[in-house]
Amino acid sequence: MKLQYQLNAAFAVVILIVMTITVFFVYSLIMDMLIQDERSQLEERAELLKQITEEQDASVRLPQLTQLVQDQNYPLLLFDLNQDEVLFSTLPANTAVDWLDRYDEELVDEEVWEDQSGESYVAYNIGVAPDSAQRILVMVTPLDDLQIVQNAFAQRMIRIIIIGLLLALAVSYFMTNRLVTPLSHLQKEVKKIEKRKFDQVEPVKASGEIKEVERSVRHMSEELERYINSQKQFFQNASHELKTPLMSIQGYAEGIRDGIFKGDEAERGLDVMVSETERLKKIVNEMILLAKLDSSEDVYHPEQVNVADVVAQAKDRLFPLANEKGVELYYSGEDAFYSYVDRERVLQAFINIIGNAVRHAHGKVEILSQITGDRISVQVIDDGNGIPEELLPQLFQRFIKGKEGETGLGLAISRAIIERSGGTISAENNSGAGAKFEIQLNQRMEDRQ
């Protein structure tokens, strides 16, 4: 069942339930209102008749009473409790006698009186002269007359409810159509993403939360397309990087086997095979590490770490390489900044970044750390030739390497570690010469993980 029909059906059921409950209560209240209104009219009539019955001259009183009752067709009863006698009645005799007998015990405070046949009446009783406490005038209206009015009113309400329900369904259809139509279009765009037709994905006209979902879907499409393209590029680059050492190993191995390389050439070939095997092993290990950083929890073990100490340790680790390259290392920073990260992985990231700067520097690398609030910023600045502009946008992608690069995975691993640690990493060229890498980490606690 389509969503639009489900929404319309649900809306109709809700309206029907609400209206049914409303009709039930209104139907009950109508009778109470009609009874009260009828008793008010009976009171007015009773007051008029009371004035007539209190007329002193009986020759005037009785003809007026008889004439009024005949003209207005009033159902009424006049009885004397002292004498236990019905004085006047337009009701059946047995009903008049029954009400006289039951008056004191049952009927005196009731609004609706019932006769022996089960017919109900709206009643109003009032005492009249000469003894208003014992001579009672009772005026009644058959309840059936009020029920006719109640039923007619209920029928009109039902008609109004049906018309209102139809109008509500029309409005519901219009509103749900506006709601569901963008979703239907969005579903078609998602189907395109499912079939990887990213270039055919188009914006969907919508508003509110649906617009936010549409933006998220398009952003997901762009990210998915970028990811798929990066994966294709990764496999292409990986196959190329793995193929080169494998070809060297295969070539020397076949040459030694076939006797082409002998003596010193064979020894040199074996050295190349060992070197290429080590490089191949390093590439495979780094690829595995990257894959685990992206998916597995087993390679990242956070603890409370002083980041400033980690930076200083990375600088000490790279001191021999700097001496070999003739590069001076300068470190200036804060004493302590604690964050909940994996010490060894973050150390590896800093070693990669600082080592990269040492390899590209002409004579100096500066490491500056600064704490701002709950964030530490570590800048690694070298005085080398800088980063080629065409490499900057993809510098942290896998197998992207510069002139002095080794495997092309070091910066990608550093980015994965820093992002796993809740931080950011960026690179840019200095205005003068060289490049600047900046790593930012937050002051995270264990319970935030």
Secondary structure, 3 states (H helix, E strand, C coil): CCHHHHHHHHHHHHHHHHHHHHHHHHHHHHHHHHHHHHHHHHHHHHHHHHHHHCCCCHHHHHHHHHHHHHHHCCCEEEEECCCCEEEEECCCHHHHHHHHHHHHHHHCCCCEEECCCCCEEEEEEEECCCCCCCEEEEEEEEHHHHHHHHHHHHHHHHHHHHHHHHHHHHHHHHHHHHHHHHHHHHHHHHHHHHCCCHHHCCCCCCCHHHHHHHHHHHHHHHHHHHHHHHHHHHHHHHHHHHHHHHHHHHHHHHHHHCCCCCCHHHHHHHHHHHHHHHHHHHHHHHHHHHHHHHHCCCCCCCEEEEHHHHHHHHHHHCHHHHHHHCCEEEEECCCCCEEEECHHHHHHHHHHHHHHHHHHCCCEEEEEEEEECCEEEEEEEECCCCCCCCCHHHCCCCCCCCCCCCCCCHHHHHHHHHHHCCCEEEEEECCCCCEEEEEEEECCCHHHC
